[in-house]
Amino acid sequence: MDNSSDWLARTRAAVWHPCTQMKQLETLPPLPVARGEGAWLIDADGRRYLDAISSWWVNLFGHANPRINAAIVDQLGRIEHVMLAGCTHAPVVELSERLAALTGLGHAFYASDGASATEIALKMSFHYWRNVGRPGKTGFVSVKHGYHGETLGALSVTDVALFKDVYAPLLRHSHQVTSPDWRLAAPGESAEAYALRAAAELEAYLAAHADTTAALIVEPLVQGAAGMAMHHPAWLARARAACDRHGVHLIADEIAVGFGRAGTFLAHEQAGIRPDFLCLSKGITGGYLPLSCVLTRDEIHAAFYDDHSARGFLHSHSYTGNPLACRAALAVLDIFRSDDVLAGNRARAARFNALLADVARHPRVAHFRNTGMIWAFDVIGAGPGFSRDFHRAALARGVFLRPIGASVYFMPPYVVGDAELTLLAETTLDLLDGLPD
């Protein structure tokens, strides 16, 4: 990039940015990123910004990570892409084998983004019930304030009005049950007690509608777009039991919370359960290349295995199982295995919680919360322009943050050190102190 002003003018003229009211770029221009280095973004003028949200929750091991770089460069000299219909290749086979070993689920079906993974899981669940002679099981249940993507099927099970309302005439109806978000607990009620109370509503719904329900889809432990709403694992354990009892699939949308983000390699491990479908994306390639996948139980795969093509899962994406993306994902798994990442993250999280003690006690802060490598809190008295203003003020101090409404969250890469965590904590405290009354 030549300079910031040149690229900002050109992006406004030529690029339609995601999740953006483009007119707002007149007063809040996007950050013109020229390169990255570890946990840092560097703009066209050489200024550095701490990537405190991992570039929309995808970056695990830092920008320009030499080990992931090397894997991709090596793969470039072999095969960059080949269609997976009628072909196969070593990276997709090896990645599928390793994911199966890690999850207990097999036959990975690949796409390029999280919303596509949701679509695949919903379609697979519906088609499974049709193949086994239960065509009436066509309904889906999700959790209030949940987010599963913005394609039409994924949006049908999403419950965020900002994304969903305008497209309501295009969407299929689904049912939402009360969220186990512990912020909704009654005074004096524990997070676990509230989770069990919320689970009772789900159990009652499934008992009444099992014959017409294909699957429940949930973001285990943390609902991202809901402002990092956090759950006690007891809800997920009860949900699994209820799905088993009533013959309903459980789809775990771990697109945001998988790959160590919630503290365990997969979030649902903390409830001691295994889903019927597992959706993965975001961190799967360490933030390098678009890739998503759905893994499922062998019994479900077997229901599609037949002489007749119509009973197969006839869904496709041109870049399904892209070799470059699969090599990046294999490098990510290698780093997890060689560096004991989860143990390192536990120490990192403990350190950051100590640094955030004054933030948690701040008079403008409510519901300070932490799960694994995700932190969030709600700002008391936040006005309608809070998210924009907080983002802009943090950027001026060299920190890249994007609050969700009145909720400020941190989701840094796993390579942040003490100096960077200290900067993030001190910057946040200063910004809270400077909020208008």
DRENKOLNU-631633 format. One line per field, with one value per residue (C-alpha): residue number from 0; x, y, z. Coordinates in steps of 0.5 Angstrom, whole numbers. Each point is the difference from the previous one (the first is absolute). Layout:
% DRENKOLNU-631633
i: c(NUM, ...)
px: c(X, ...)
py: c(Y, ...)
pz: c(Z, ...)
***
This chain:
% DRENKOLNU-631633
i: c(0, 1, 2, 3, 4, 5, 6, 7, 8, 9, 10, 11, 12, 13, 14, 15, 16, 17, 18, 19, 20, 21, 22, 23, 24, 25, 26, 27, 28, 29, 30, 31, 32, 33, 34, 35, 36, 37, 38, 39, 40, 41, 42, 43, 44, 45, 46, 47, 48, 49, 50, 51, 52, 53, 54, 55, 56, 57, 58, 59, 60, 61, 62, 63, 64, 65, 66, 67, 68, 69, 70, 71, 72, 73, 74, 75, 76, 77, 78, 79, 80, 81, 82, 83, 84, 85, 86, 87, 88, 89, 90, 91, 92, 93, 94, 95, 96, 97, 98, 99, 100, 101, 102, 103, 104, 105, 106, 107, 108, 109, 110, 111, 112, 113, 114, 115, 116, 117, 118, 119, 120, 121, 122, 123, 124, 125, 126, 127, 128, 129, 130, 131, 132, 133, 134, 135, 136, 137, 138, 139, 140, 141, 142, 143, 144, 145, 146, 147, 148, 149, 150, 151, 152, 153, 154, 155, 156, 157, 158, 159, 160, 161, 162, 163, 164, 165, 166, 167, 168, 169, 170, 171, 172, 173, 174, 175, 176, 177, 178, 179, 180, 181, 182, 183, 184, 185, 186, 187, 188, 189, 190, 191, 192, 193, 194, 195, 196, 197, 198, 199, 200, 201, 202, 203, 204, 205, 206, 207, 208, 209, 210, 211, 212, 213, 214, 215, 216, 217, 218, 219, 220, 221, 222, 223, 224, 225, 226, 227, 228, 229, 230, 231, 232, 233, 234, 235, 236, 237, 238, 239, 240, 241, 242, 243, 244, 245, 246, 247, 248, 249, 250, 251, 252, 253, 254, 255, 256, 257, 258, 259, 260, 261, 262, 263, 264, 265, 266, 267, 268, 269, 270, 271, 272, 273, 274, 275, 276, 277, 278, 279, 280, 281, 282, 283, 284, 285, 286, 287, 288, 289, 290, 291, 292, 293, 294, 295, 296, 297, 298, 299, 300, 301, 302, 303, 304, 305, 306, 307, 308, 309, 310, 311, 312, 313, 314, 315, 316, 317, 318, 319, 320, 321, 322, 323, 324, 325, 326, 327, 328, 329, 330, 331, 332, 333, 334, 335, 336, 337, 338, 339, 340, 341, 342, 343, 344, 345, 346, 347, 348, 349, 350, 351, 352, 353, 354, 355, 356, 357, 358, 359, 360, 361, 362, 363, 364, 365, 366, 367, 368, 369, 370, 371, 372, 373, 374, 375, 376, 377, 378, 379, 380, 381, 382, 383, 384, 385, 386, 387, 388, 389, 390, 391, 392, 393, 394, 395, 396, 397, 398, 399, 400, 401, 402, 403, 404, 405, 406, 407, 408, 409, 410, 411, 412, 413, 414, 415, 416, 417, 418, 419, 420, 421, 422, 423, 424, 425, 426, 427, 428, 429, 430, 431, 432, 433, 434, 435, 436)
px: c(0, 3, -4, -6, -4, 1, -3, -5, -3, 1, -4, -6, 0, 1, -2, -6, 2, -3, -5, 1, -5, 5, -2, 3, 7, 0, 1, 3, 4, 3, 7, 4, 5, 6, 3, 0, 5, -2, -6, 1, -3, 4, -3, 2, 4, 3, -4, -1, -7, -1, -5, -4, -5, 4, -3, -7, 2, 4, 7, 3, 8, 1, 1, 5, 2, 6, -3, -6, 3, 5, -5, -4, 6, 2, -7, 0, 6, -5, -7, -4, -7, -4, -7, -2, -6, 4, 7, 3, 7, 5, -2, -7, 0, 5, -4, -6, 3, 3, -6, -4, 5, 0, -8, -2, -4, 1, -1, 2, -4, 3, -2, 3, -3, -4, -7, 1, 2, -7, -3, 3, -2, -7, -1, 4, -5, -6, 2, 2, -7, -3, 5, -2, -8, -1, -2, -4, 6, 2, 0, 6, 1, 5, 1, -2, 5, 4, 4, 2, 1, -3, -2, -8, 0, 5, -3, -7, 3, 4, -4, 3, -5, 5, 2, -6, -6, 0, 1, -6, -4, 5, 2, -3, -3, 4, -2, 5, 1, 2, 7, 4, 4, 2, -1, -8, 0, -4, 3, 4, -1, 7, 2, -1, -7, -2, 2, -4, -6, 1, 1, -6, -4, 4, -2, -7, 0, 4, -5, -6, 3, 5, -4, 1, 7, 6, 6, 2, 5, 4, 7, 3, 2, 0, -5, 5, -5, -4, 6, 3, -5, 3, -4, 1, 2, -6, -5, 4, 0, -7, -1, 4, -5, -6, 2, 2, -7, -4, 4, 2, 7, 5, 4, 6, 1, 8, 2, 2, 1, 4, 7, 2, -4, -5, 6, 0, 1, -7, -5, -5, 5, -1, -7, 2, -4, 1, -4, -4, 3, 6, 1, 7, 3, 4, 6, 0, 6, 3, -4, 4, -5, -8, -1, -6, -2, -6, 2, -6, -1, 1, -7, -2, 5, -3, -7, 3, 4, -4, -1, -4, 3, -7, 2, 7, 2, 0, 3, 6, 5, 5, 6, -3, 6, 5, 7, 3, -5, 1, 7, -1, -4, 5, 5, -5, -1, 8, 1, -6, 4, 7, -1, -5, -4, -6, 5, 3, -7, -2, 6, -1, -8, 2, 5, -5, -5, 5, 1, -7, -2, -1, -4, -5, -1, -1, -6, -2, 1, -6, 1, 7, 1, 5, 0, 7, 3, -6, -2, -6, -3, -6, 0, -5, -3, 3, -4, -2, 7, 4, 3, 2, 3, 4, 3, 2, 3, 4, 3, 3, 3, 3, -5, -5, -7, -7, -5, -7, -5, 2, 4, 8, 3, 7, 2, 8, 4, 3, 7, -1, 5, 0, 2, -6, -5, 2, -1, -7, -2, 3, -3, -7, 0, 2, -5, -5, 2, -1, -7, -5, -5)
py: c(0, 7, 4, 0, 5, -3, -6, 2, 4, -6, -5, 5, 0, -7, -5, -2, -1, -6, 2, 7, 6, 3, 7, 0, -1, 7, 2, -7, -2, -8, -1, -1, -6, -1, -6, -4, -2, -5, 3, 7, 3, 6, 5, 3, 6, -5, 1, -7, -2, -6, -5, -1, -4, -4, 3, -2, -6, -4, 1, -5, 1, 7, 3, -3, -6, -3, -7, 1, 4, -6, -5, 4, 2, -8, -1, 5, -4, -6, 1, 7, -3, -6, -1, -5, -3, -6, 2, -1, 3, -1, 6, -1, -7, 1, 6, -4, -6, 4, 4, -7, -2, 7, 0, -7, 2, -2, 1, 8, 4, 6, 7, 7, 4, -1, 1, -5, -5, 2, -1, -7, -2, 2, -4, -6, 0, 1, -5, -6, 0, 0, -6, -4, 1, 6, 5, 4, 2, 7, 5, 3, 3, 5, 5, 7, 5, -6, 2, -6, 4, 5, -5, -1, -7, 2, 7, -4, -3, 6, 5, 7, 5, 4, -5, -4, 5, 3, -7, -3, -1, -5, -4, -7, 0, -3, 0, 4, -2, 4, 1, -3, 7, 1, 7, -1, -4, 2, 4, -5, -6, -3, -1, -7, 0, 5, -5, -5, 4, 2, -7, -2, 4, -3, -7, 2, 2, -6, -5, 4, 1, -6, -3, 6, 2, -1, 3, 5, 4, 4, 4, -4, 4, 7, 4, 4, 5, 1, 4, -7, -2, -6, -6, -5, -7, -3, 2, -3, -7, 1, 1, -6, -4, 3, -1, -7, -1, 3, -2, 6, 2, 5, 4, 4, 6, 1, 5, 5, -4, -6, -1, 2, 6, -2, -3, -7, -2, 0, 3, -6, -4, 4, -3, -7, -1, -1, 3, -3, 5, 5, 6, 3, 6, 7, -3, -6, 3, 4, 6, -1, -3, -1, -7, -3, -7, -4, -7, -5, -7, -6, -2, 6, 0, -8, 3, 3, -6, -3, -2, 6, 7, 3, -3, 3, 7, 4, 6, 4, 6, 1, 1, -6, -3, 5, -3, 7, 1, -7, 0, 7, -4, -6, 5, 3, -7, -1, 6, -2, -7, 3, 6, -3, 6, -1, 0, 6, 4, -2, 4, 5, 1, 0, 5, 5, -1, 2, 6, 2, 0, 7, 0, -5, 4, 7, 3, 0, -7, -6, -7, -1, -7, -4, -7, -3, 5, 5, 6, 4, 5, 5, 8, 3, 6, -1, 4, -1, 2, -4, -6, 5, 5, -5, -3, 6, 2, -7, 1, 7, -4, -5, -6, -3, -1, -1, 0, -3, 5, 1, -6, 1, -7, -2, -6, 1, -5, -6, 4, 6, 1, 4, 7, -1, -2, 5, 5, -2, 0, 7, 3, -3, 3, 7, -1, -1, 5, 5, -2, 6, 0)
pz: c(0, -2, 6, 4, -3, -7, 2, 4, -6, -5, 5, 1, -8, -1, 6, 3, 7, 4, 6, -1, -2, -5, 1, 7, -3, -2, 8, 2, -5, 0, 2, -6, 2, -4, 4, 6, 5, 6, 4, -4, -6, -3, -5, -6, 4, 4, 6, 5, 3, 4, -3, 7, -4, -4, -7, 1, 5, -5, 1, 5, 0, -3, -7, -4, 4, -3, 1, -3, -6, -1, -1, -5, -4, 0, -3, -5, -3, 0, -2, 2, -2, -3, 0, 6, -4, -4, 3, 7, 3, 6, 4, 0, 2, 5, 3, 0, 4, 5, 1, 1, 5, 4, 0, -1, -6, -7, -7, 0, -6, -2, -2, 1, 5, 7, -3, -6, 6, 3, -6, -1, 7, -1, -6, 2, 6, -4, -6, 6, 2, -7, -1, 6, -1, 4, -5, 5, 4, -3, 5, 4, 7, 1, 6, 1, -2, -3, -7, -5, -6, -5, -6, 0, 3, 5, 1, 1, 7, 2, 5, -1, -3, -3, -5, 0, 0, -7, -3, 4, -7, -2, 6, 2, 7, 6, 7, 5, 8, 5, 1, 5, 0, 8, 0, -1, 7, 6, 6, 4, -5, -2, -8, 1, 3, -5, -6, 3, 0, -7, -2, 3, -6, -5, 3, 0, -7, -3, 4, -4, -7, -1, -5, -5, 3, -4, 4, 6, -2, 5, 1, 6, 6, -3, -5, -4, -3, 6, 3, 3, 4, 4, 2, 6, -4, 4, -5, -6, 4, 1, -7, -2, 4, -2, -8, 2, 3, -5, -6, -2, -3, 4, -5, 4, -4, 2, -5, 5, 6, -3, 0, 7, 0, 6, 4, -2, -7, -2, 5, 0, 4, 6, 0, -1, -6, -7, -5, -7, -4, 1, -4, 0, -3, 1, 4, -4, -4, 5, -3, -7, -5, -1, 3, 3, 2, 3, 3, 2, 3, -4, 0, -3, -6, -1, -1, -6, -3, -5, -8, -1, -1, 3, 6, 0, 3, -6, 2, -2, 0, -6, 5, 5, 3, -3, 1, 2, 6, 2, 1, 4, 4, 1, 2, 5, 3, 0, 4, 5, 1, 0, 5, 5, -2, 5, 6, -3, -1, 7, 3, -5, 3, 7, -1, -4, 5, 5, -4, -1, 7, 0, -6, 3, 6, -4, 2, -8, -1, 1, -1, -1, -3, -2, -4, -2, -5, 0, 5, 0, 4, -1, 1, 4, -3, -7, -5, -7, -3, 5, -4, -5, 5, 4, -6, -3, 7, 0, -7, 2, 6, -5, 2, -5, 4, -3, 6, -2, 2, 8, 1, -1, -1, -1, -4, -1, -4, 4, -1, 4, 5, 7, -3, -5, 5, 5, -6, -1, 7, 1, -6, 2, 7, -3, -5, 6, 4, -6, -1, 0, 6)
***
